[in-house]
Amino acid sequence: MDTHKEGQPPPTPHCVVCEDDDEELPLIRPCRLCRYEYCLPCLGEMFNGAAADGGRMPPRCCAFLQIHTALPALNAQEADTYRAKLEEFVTPDKVYCPAPTCSAFISPRSIPPMPTNTPSPPRPISQQKIMADIVQRVVAHPAARFFRGEVDISQAPGYTAVVANHIDLTSITNHLSKYASAKELSADMKLIVKNAKAYNGPQHPISKTADELFDVYLEEVCKVLDFVARADRPTAQAFFPCPKCHVAICTKCKQIEHGTQPCDTTARDEELAMLQQYGIKQCPNCKQAIRKMFGCSHIQCRCGAHFCYHCQLSIRDCDGSCDRYDEEFSGQYSDAETGTETSQESQMHPQPQQQAEDYEDEDFNVTIQIAPNGFVADPAANHPTEAVAVRDIKGDPNHEPQSPHTGQHESTASETAPVNLDAGGSVRWADSGLDFGSEPDDSTAYDQIWSCLHDFMEYVSKNDGYNHGREDLMECNRCFQRVAPAKRRDNDIYVSRKGEDRIIKVDNQAWECLMCRLVTCTRCMEIFEGRV
C-alpha cells in the first residue's frame, strides 16, 4: 500500500537495505509477498551471506528469495557455492562422507539406489526388435482382422480412386527392417486409419475398428516406453564414491565400503545410546547433537531449523502440550543426568557443588572440582583422579585440607563412566555467564522448508510493471535445472495441486509451494511430495 499523502509526489524508490536511490542501480522486488525493493549489490550480499552462514539460509525478505533475482550480482563460483549450500539445506535426509578427514555433504543425486533382490529388466536388443514386437502384438489383436492383408481390398470397386497409397499390416511387417525410426512406423499406422475412413466414411464400422487398431498400437508403444524407462534407471550399486575425497561408501549403511562383510552400525548405535543417556537430542533436520542448557524449549539449530526441544516437532507444529517438566528438572541434582531421581543417600551426603551452596553465607574460601561420579580426569595422568572439595578456613593457619575420598577405589577409577560436563541443568547454567548463543529469530520460524507439508501450484509471473528479477534464469531449488513460470491466460485455472483441477505442465514448468515458497521443477516437486 502506498503511504504518501494525496497530492504529494510518491517517495523516491530506494533500496530497503542501503537506502541507495541511485537511478543507475536497478531496483528489484525479489519477494513474492511484499513490495520492498533491493539493489543488486545488497541482494548479492544476502545470497553470499546465506552461503557462508547456515543460520542465514535461505536468503529471505518476507519469504524465501530465489536465486534468479540476484544471479546477475553473483559470479559463477559464488552462484555454485550458494547452490551447493542450498541443496544441503533443503535435503531432508542428509548424507555426509564417513571419512573423518572429509565429512563432505553428498548430494542425493549422487547416491545410486540400493541393491535389491529384484533383477533389473534386460535392455532391448535394438530399435528394429522393439518395432517388430509392437507390430506382432498389434497384428494378433482382434481389431486387426480387417487390416492384416488376408483379403486384397485394393481390388474393391472404387478403392483406388480414393486411396492413393494402399497399405496393410502385412506390408508393414515386411517393411520393418527398412524403418529408420518409430516415427515412420507410426506414419504408416496412421495411413491405415486414413485409408479406411477415405473409402468407407468416418462412421463406418470398419473405420471405427481402424481407430481402435491405432489405439492398440499406441498402447503397445506406451508399454515399451515404460519398459525402457525401467531399464534406463540408474543401476543399483553396492557402493559409490564420495564426490570430494573419492572414498568408497556403502550404499546401504552409508559407511566406508566394507566388501562382503555385513553392515556394522555398532559405533552409531553406541553414539545414539550415549546421547540418550545424557539427555542430548538431535536436530530433526540436520541430526546434529544439541543440548538445551537452560531457557525455553524453542531451539534454533545452526542449520536454521526451529523446533521444540521436548517433542522435536517444528515450532509451527508444536501445540505446547508436550511434557516439559520431567526433562526440564531431571538431572539437575542427578549424577549422570539420566533422568533418575537423586537417591536418599546422595541427599544425605551432598555433592561438592551442593556443599558450596550451603556455605555461601559463611566466611569460607571454597575451591571446587566438580565431577558427577566423584572422579575427574587428571590431565597430568593417564587415569582419573578423585574429585576434591577443599575448604580453607580463615584465621586457622594450622588447618590442613582433607580429602573426603583419599585412597578410596583408586584401582577401579579407570572403570568409571564418562564424566558429563553438561550436568547441572538450568540451576547451574542460567547464571553461569557463558554464551550459549542468541535467542531464536522468530521471523524465520514458521515457514520452514524441512517441516513444510508443501502445497504446490504453478509459479505465475507478476505482471505489475515492476522488476522481479531475471525470470528467464529461474532454477529448480533441488536439481537447479532451468524452469519457466506459467504464462497467465484469461481462461486458465490456477489452483493448488491439492485441488481437483490443474493445468498439466511439462518437466521444466516452475512450481511454487504456497507455504514455504520453494520453487521446483515437476520431477523434484513429486519428490518433495513423496510421490517418487
C-alpha positions in Angstrom: 0.0 0.0 0.0 1.3 3.4 -0.9 1.8 5.6 2.2 2.4 9.1 0.7 -0.3 11.7 1.1 -2.7 12.6 -1.7 -1.4 15.5 -3.8 2.2 14.8 -2.9 4.7 13.1 -5.1 5.4 9.5 -4.2 8.7 8.8 -2.3 11.8 8.2 -4.4 12.3 4.4 -4.8 15.3 3.2 -2.8 17.0 0.0 -1.6 15.4 -1.1 1.7 18.8 -2.2 2.9 21.3 0.5 2.0 18.7 3.2 1.2 20.5 4.0 -2.0 18.3 5.7 -4.6 20.8 5.9 -7.4 18.8 5.6 -10.7 21.7 3.8 -12.3 21.3 0.9 -9.9 18.2 -1.1 -10.9 15.9 -1.9 -8.0 14.3 -5.3 -7.8 11.3 -6.6 -5.9 12.5 -10.2 -5.2 9.9 -11.1 -2.5 6.7 -12.7 -3.6 4.8 -11.3 -0.6 5.8 -7.7 -0.3 6.8 -4.5 -2.2 10.2 -4.0 -0.7 12.9 -3.2 -3.3 16.5 -4.1 -3.2 19.5 -3.1 -5.2 21.6 -5.9 -6.9 24.7 -5.5 -4.6 22.6 -5.9 -1.5 20.8 -8.9 -3.0 24.2 -10.5 -3.9 25.4 -9.9 -0.3 22.3 -11.6 1.1 23.0 -14.7 -1.0 26.7 -14.8 -0.3 25.9 -14.4 3.4 23.5 -17.3 3.4 26.1 -19.5 1.7 28.6 -18.6 4.4 26.3 -18.9 7.4 23.8 -21.7 7.6 21.8 -19.8 10.1 21.0 -17.2 7.3 19.9 -19.9 4.8 17.7 -19.4 2.9 18.0 -15.7 2.0 14.7 -14.1 2.7 12.6 -11.0 3.0 9.1 -11.9 4.0 9.7 -15.3 2.2 12.3 -17.4 0.5 14.1 -15.4 -2.2 15.0 -17.1 -5.4 18.5 -17.0 -7.0 17.3 -15.6 -10.3 16.6 -12.3 -8.5 20.3 -11.9 -7.6 22.1 -14.0 -10.2 23.4 -11.0 -12.2 25.2 -9.9 -9.0 26.9 -13.3 -8.4 29.9 -14.6 -10.2 30.0 -18.3 -11.3 31.8 -19.5 -8.2 29.6 -17.6 -5.8 26.5 -19.0 -7.5 27.8 -22.6 -7.4 28.7 -22.2 -3.7 25.2 -21.0 -3.0 23.6 -23.8 -4.9 25.6 -26.4 -3.0 24.7 -24.9 0.3 21.0 -24.6 -0.7 20.9 -28.3 -1.8 22.3 -29.3 1.6 19.8 -27.1 3.3 16.7 -28.5 1.5 17.7 -32.1 1.6 15.6 -33.9 4.3 17.8 -36.9 5.0 21.3 -35.6 4.7 24.3 -37.9 3.9 27.9 -36.9 4.7 31.1 -38.7 3.8 32.0 -41.1 6.6 35.7 -40.4 6.2 36.7 -38.2 9.2 39.1 -36.1 7.1 36.4 -35.3 4.6 32.8 -35.3 6.0 31.6 -33.5 2.8 27.8 -33.4 2.1 26.8 -35.8 -0.6 24.0 -34.8 -2.9 21.1 -37.3 -3.1 21.5 -37.1 -6.8 25.0 -38.7 -6.4 23.7 -41.7 -4.4 22.7 -44.7 -6.5 19.7 -46.9 -5.5 20.4 -49.7 -3.0 20.7 -53.2 -4.5 17.6 -55.3 -4.3 16.7 -58.9 -4.9 14.5 -57.9 -7.9 16.5 -58.2 -11.1 16.5 -55.2 -13.4 14.7 -55.7 -16.7 17.0 -56.5 -19.6 17.7 -53.8 -22.1 16.0 -54.1 -25.5 18.2 -55.6 -28.3 17.6 -52.9 -31.0 15.1 -50.4 -32.3 14.0 -52.8 -35.1 13.4 -55.5 -32.5 11.2 -53.2 -30.5 9.1 -52.2 -33.5 8.8 -55.9 -34.6 7.5 -56.8 -31.1 5.0 -53.9 -31.2 3.7 -54.8 -34.7 3.5 -58.5 -33.8 1.2 -57.8 -30.8 -0.9 -55.3 -32.9 -1.4 -57.9 -35.6 -2.5 -60.5 -33.1 -5.2 -58.2 -31.7 -8.9 -58.7 -32.9 -9.1 -55.2 -34.1 -6.5 -56.1 -36.8 -8.8 -58.6 -38.5 -9.7 -56.2 -41.4 -6.2 -54.9 -41.9 -3.9 -58.0 -42.0 -4.0 -58.1 -45.8 -5.7 -61.5 -45.9 -8.2 -60.0 -48.4 -6.8 -57.8 -51.2 -9.1 -54.8 -50.6 -7.3 -52.8 -53.2 -9.4 -54.8 -55.8 -12.6 -53.5 -54.3 -14.7 -51.2 -56.6 -13.7 -47.6 -56.5 -10.9 -48.2 -53.9 -8.0 -46.9 -55.9 -10.0 -43.8 -56.8 -10.0 -42.6 -53.2 -6.9 -44.3 -51.8 -3.6 -43.4 -53.4 -1.3 -45.5 -51.2 -2.7 -48.8 -50.1 -1.0 -50.3 -47.0 -1.9 -53.1 -44.6 -0.2 -54.8 -41.6 1.4 -57.5 -43.8 3.2 -54.9 -45.8 4.3 -53.1 -42.6 5.6 -56.3 -41.2 7.6 -57.0 -44.4 9.0 -53.4 -44.3 10.1 -53.4 -40.7 13.8 -53.7 -41.4 13.7 -50.5 -43.6 12.1 -48.3 -41.0 14.7 -45.7 -39.8 12.6 -44.6 -36.8 9.4 -45.2 -34.9 8.1 -42.0 -36.5 8.0 -43.7 -39.9 6.2 -46.7 -38.4 3.6 -44.5 -36.8 3.0 -42.7 -40.1 2.2 -46.0 -41.8 -0.2 -47.0 -38.9 -2.0 -43.7 -39.3 -2.2 -44.3 -43.1 -4.2 -47.5 -42.4 -6.7 -45.4 -40.5 -6.8 -42.7 -43.1 -7.4 -45.1 -46.0 -10.2 -46.9 -44.1 -12.0 -43.6 -43.5 -11.4 -42.4 -47.0 -13.1 -45.5 -48.6 -15.7 -46.3 -46.0 -16.5 -43.0 -44.4 -15.6 -41.9 -40.9 -18.7 -43.5 -39.2 -18.4 -46.9 -40.9 -17.8 -49.9 -38.5 -14.5 -50.7 -40.3 -13.4 -47.1 -39.8 -14.2 -47.4 -36.1 -12.2 -50.6 -36.0 -9.3 -48.8 -37.6 -9.4 -46.2 -34.8 -9.4 -49.0 -32.3 -6.4 -50.6 -34.0 -4.4 -47.3 -33.8 -5.3 -47.1 -30.1 -4.0 -50.6 -29.6 -0.8 -49.6 -31.4 -0.4 -46.5 -29.1 -1.0 -48.7 -26.0 1.8 -51.1 -27.1 4.2 -48.2 -27.7 3.5 -46.9 -24.2 4.2 -50.4 -22.7 7.6 -50.4 -24.5 8.4 -46.9 -23.3 7.6 -47.9 -19.7 9.8 -50.9 -20.2 12.7 -48.8 -21.5 12.2 -46.3 -18.7 12.7 -49.1 -16.1 15.7 -50.4 -17.9 17.2 -46.9 -18.0 17.0 -46.4 -14.3 20.4 -46.0 -12.5 22.0 -49.3 -11.9 21.8 -50.4 -8.3 25.3 -50.4 -6.8 26.8 -51.8 -3.6 28.9 -48.7 -3.1 29.6 -45.3 -4.6 32.5 -42.8 -4.4 32.5 -39.6 -2.3 32.5 -36.8 -4.9 35.2 -35.0 -2.9 37.6 -37.5 -1.5 36.6 -40.5 -3.6 36.5 -42.9 -0.7 34.1 -45.9 -1.4 30.9 -45.6 0.6 28.4 -48.5 1.2 25.1 -47.6 -0.5 23.1 -49.3 2.3 24.7 -48.1 5.6 26.4 -45.0 4.2 29.6 -46.0 6.0 33.0 -46.7 4.4 32.7 -49.7 2.0 33.3 -53.0 3.7 33.4 -55.6 0.9 31.4 -58.7 1.6 31.2 -58.1 5.3 27.7 -57.2 6.7 26.9 -53.6 7.5 28.1 -52.8 11.1 26.2 -50.0 12.8 27.7 -50.7 16.3 29.6 -47.4 16.5 26.5 -45.4 15.5 24.3 -47.4 18.0 26.7 -46.7 20.8 26.7 -43.0 19.9 23.0 -42.8 20.0 22.8 -44.7 23.3 25.2 -42.2 24.8 23.2 -39.2 23.6 20.1 -40.7 25.1 21.9 -41.5 28.4 22.9 -37.9 28.9 19.7 -36.4 27.7 21.2 -35.0 24.5 18.9 -34.7 21.4 19.4 -34.4 17.7 18.2 -31.7 15.4 15.3 -33.2 13.5 16.6 -31.5 10.3 20.4 -32.0 10.3 20.8 -34.6 13.1 23.4 -32.6 14.9 23.6 -33.3 18.7 22.0 -30.5 20.7 21.8 -29.9 24.4 19.4 -27.3 25.9 21.3 -25.8 28.8 18.5 -23.5 30.1 15.7 -21.4 28.8 12.5 -22.2 26.9 12.1 -25.1 24.6 12.3 -23.1 21.3 15.6 -24.1 19.7 17.1 -22.7 16.6 19.9 -25.0 15.3 22.9 -23.8 13.4 21.3 -25.3 10.2 18.4 -22.8 10.7 15.8 -25.3 11.9 13.4 -24.1 14.6 11.9 -26.9 16.7 10.6 -27.7 20.2 13.4 -29.3 22.3 10.9 -31.6 24.1 8.7 -33.1 21.3 11.2 -32.2 18.5 8.4 -31.0 16.2 8.7 -27.9 14.2 7.8 -24.8 16.3 4.9 -24.3 13.9 3.6 -27.8 14.7 4.2 -28.0 18.4 1.0 -27.1 20.3 2.7 -26.7 23.7 1.2 -29.8 25.2 4.4 -31.8 25.2 5.6 -33.0 28.7 8.3 -30.5 29.7 8.6 -30.8 33.5 10.5 -34.1 33.7 13.1 -33.0 31.1 13.5 -29.5 32.5 14.3 -30.6 36.0 15.5 -34.2 35.7 19.3 -34.4 36.1 19.8 -31.1 37.8 20.6 -33.0 41.0 21.4 -36.3 39.4 25.0 -37.6 38.9 24.8 -38.8 35.3 21.8 -36.7 34.4 20.0 -39.6 33.0 16.6 -38.6 34.3 16.7 -40.6 37.5 15.9 -39.1 40.8 18.6 -38.5 43.5 18.8 -41.2 46.0 18.3 -40.6 49.7 21.9 -41.4 50.4 23.1 -38.7 48.0 20.7 -36.3 49.6 22.2 -37.0 52.9 25.7 -36.6 51.5 25.5 -33.7 49.1 27.9 -33.3 46.2 30.7 -30.7 46.4 28.6 -28.2 44.4 25.8 -28.5 46.9 28.2 -28.2 49.8 29.5 -24.9 48.2 25.9 -23.6 48.0 25.3 -24.5 51.7 28.3 -22.3 52.7 27.6 -19.3 50.5 26.8 -17.1 53.5 29.7 -18.3 55.7 33.3 -16.9 55.8 34.9 -19.6 53.6 37.0 -19.6 50.5 35.8 -22.6 48.6 37.7 -24.3 45.8 35.6 -26.9 43.9 36.5 -29.7 41.5 33.2 -30.9 40.1 32.6 -34.5 38.8 29.2 -36.1 38.8 30.6 -39.5 39.7 33.1 -38.4 42.2 36.1 -38.6 39.8 37.6 -36.1 37.4 40.0 -36.6 34.6 43.5 -35.5 35.6 45.4 -34.1 32.5 48.7 -34.9 34.1 47.9 -38.6 34.5 46.6 -41.4 32.3 44.0 -42.4 34.8 41.2 -40.4 36.6 41.8 -38.9 40.0 39.3 -38.3 42.7 37.3 -35.0 42.9 38.4 -33.0 45.9 36.4 -30.3 47.7 38.8 -28.1 49.8 37.8 -25.6 52.4 40.3 -23.0 53.6 39.1 -21.7 56.9 40.2 -18.1 57.6 42.0 -17.4 60.8 43.2 -21.0 61.3 46.7 -21.4 59.9 47.1 -24.8 61.4 44.1 -26.2 59.4 45.2 -28.6 56.7 42.8 -29.5 53.8 41.4 -33.0 53.9 40.2 -35.1 51.0 36.9 -36.8 51.7 37.9 -39.7 49.4 41.6 -40.1 49.9 42.8 -43.6 49.0 39.4 -44.9 48.0 38.8 -47.0 44.9 42.0 -45.9 43.1 42.3 -49.3 41.4 38.8 -49.1 39.9 38.8 -45.4 38.9 39.6 -46.2 35.3 36.4 -48.2 35.0 34.1 -45.3 35.9 31.6 -43.9 33.4 32.5 -40.8 31.3 32.0 -37.5 33.0 29.0 -35.5 31.9 30.4 -32.0 31.7 27.0 -30.5 31.0 25.4 -31.8 34.2 23.6 -29.3 36.4 20.7 -28.2 34.4 19.2 -24.7 34.5 20.1 -24.2 38.1 23.8 -24.3 37.2 23.9 -22.7 33.7 21.3 -19.9 33.7 23.6 -17.6 35.8 26.9 -19.0 34.6 27.6 -16.0 32.3 28.6 -18.4 29.5 27.4 -17.6 25.9 25.1 -20.3 24.6 24.0 -18.4 21.5 21.4 -15.8 20.8 17.7 -16.1 21.1 15.9 -17.8 18.1 14.8 -15.5 15.3 11.0 -15.8 15.4 10.7 -14.2 11.9 12.1 -17.3 10.3 10.4 -19.9 12.5 7.0 -20.5 10.8 7.7 -21.2 7.1 10.5 -23.7 7.3 11.2 -25.9 4.3 12.3 -29.0 6.3 9.0 -29.4 8.1 6.7 -28.0 5.4 3.8 -30.1 4.2 4.1 -28.5 0.7 1.2 -27.3 -1.3 2.5 -26.6 -4.8 0.9 -24.6 -7.6 2.1 -23.3 -10.9 4.6 -20.4 -10.5 2.9 -17.5 -12.2 4.8 -14.3 -13.0 3.5 -11.0 -11.7 2.5 -8.6 -14.4 2.6 -5.4 -12.3 5.2 -3.5 -14.3 8.0 -3.9 -11.6 11.3 -5.7 -11.9 11.1 -9.1 -10.2 14.4 -10.3 -11.4 15.6 -12.4 -14.4 12.8 -15.0 -14.5 14.4 -16.4 -17.7 17.2 -17.6 -15.3 14.8 -19.2 -12.8 16.1 -22.5 -11.3 14.7 -25.5 -9.5 15.8 -25.4 -5.9 16.8 -29.0 -5.8 18.3 -30.0 -9.2 19.0 -26.4 -10.4 17.8 -27.0 -13.9 16.1 -24.1 -15.7 12.4 -23.8 -15.1 9.9 -21.5 -16.6 7.0 -19.7 -14.9 3.5 -20.3 -16.3 2.1 -17.8 -18.7 -1.0 -16.2 -17.4 -4.0 -16.6 -19.7 -7.6 -15.4 -19.0 -9.2 -18.8 -19.4 -6.6 -20.7 -17.3 -7.4 -22.0 -13.9 -4.5 -21.8 -11.5 -5.2 -23.8 -8.3 -3.0 -25.8 -5.9 -2.2 -29.4 -6.6 -4.4 -30.4 -3.7 -7.4 -29.2 -5.7 -9.1 -31.2 -8.3 -8.4 -29.0 -11.4 -5.0 -28.1 -12.6 -3.2 -27.4 -15.8 -0.8 -30.2 -16.9 2.7 -28.9 -17.5 5.9 -30.2 -18.8 9.0 -31.1 -16.8 10.5 -27.6 -17.0 7.4 -26.0 -15.5 8.1 -24.0 -12.4 6.1 -25.0 -9.3 5.9 -22.9 -6.1 5.0 -24.1 -2.6 2.4 -21.7 -1.2 3.7 -22.2 2.3 7.5 -22.2 2.2 7.9 -20.6 -1.3 10.1 -23.4 -2.5 10.4 -23.5 -6.3 10.9 -26.8 -8.2 10.6 -28.5 -11.5 7.9 -31.1 -12.0 10.1 -34.1 -11.1 11.5 -32.5 -7.9 8.1 -31.4 -6.9 6.9 -35.0 -7.0 10.0 -36.0 -4.9 9.1 -33.4 -2.2 5.5 -34.5 -2.2 6.7 -38.1 -1.6 5.3 -39.5 -4.8 8.7 -40.6 -6.2 
